[in-house]
């Protein structure tokens, strides 16, 4: 997705206990490798998998997968930690073994590695990403700050991602199918009524509204019939054309109503929000690094 950014550090830098330069590589039979039960990704791109399969047939597996000894299999089998696509493509290419690094990895780290690996390739849809974050916080008692530091991301990005799970299933399906972006969907959290959320989502998709336009739409829905009255009041209050333009620019930047009230020796800037979720959105915009 356009608004997502790649992680700035590699897997080894983020979780050094899993990957390091001294890791020894072994050829492990593919039929002794069990899938990662904590893999956050549910959908795999068939076309990309075919391309990787063709590459493996031509050049072999260039990067080792990471495996952890399966405690229930008495050392005979392994659980896949990182390299789901490589394992799938190697099987499709007809290989019997795959180069692997063997590391004893706990359940928490398995989920972290799988999540980071997918985030680096931008393979997860917004719902899979949010559910993986939520699972890490629930099962392993991470705070948003701790999880952000562990994964090399910002706290607001973690918070904004998990907040999406508060949307109706219908809208989560749109996100999972990439029919909407996170930026388009996030403003819908400010709408309390589920029907209004779904109606607004369909309008956003039909008209191809940008994230900022979606914020304006939600603001209008939350204050029906008030816009013209407020515009007139705002024009009367802000006589200076420069201040009027500044007020307009602030409203566009924040995606909500803003009032500038000039005084004799200063003034007041009012920023309006519509519910707790909308307040959190505004705080994330104004304080991107968190409180």
GIGIVEN-V378108 format. One line per field, one symbol per residue. burial: # if it has 24 or more other ideal C-beta (glycine too) atoms within 12 Angstrom, else .. A space follows every 50 residues. Layout:
# GIGIVEN-V378108
burial->???
This chain:
# GIGIVEN-V378108
burial->#..#..#...##.##..##...#....#.#.#####.####..#....#. .##..#....#.########.......##############.#.#.#### ###.#..##############.###############....#.#..##.# ###.##############..##.###...############....###.# #.###...#.##.##########......#...#...#........#..# #..#######..........#####.##.###.##......
